[in-house]
Amino acid sequence: MPVSQPGGHPIDQHDSSMASKQDSLPVRQGAVTPTQLVKATFYLTPNLVMRLEEIRYTRMRRGERIDKSALVREALELLPE
């Protein structure tokens, strides 16, 4: 079903489906498997996207292989219920 992004550009919205890209997973002990992940789309402000990239880049410089999805999962785990 087509929906509009903030900015008015139509996009296709698909039902949530299981993610299958293994290269998008962090490489660390206890990492989740692709069959445990559900694909979801969220909209962020440009400042939040920049912060996410900066954090990812900082961790990559330290030798940690991590993607944006793993950082978002980590941030959500830190939020109180």
Protein Blocks (a to p, Z undefined) as FASTA:
>chain_A
ZZddehhpacddddddddfbfklpccdehiacfklpccddddddfklmmmmmmmmmmmmm
nopacdfklmmmmmmmmpcZZ
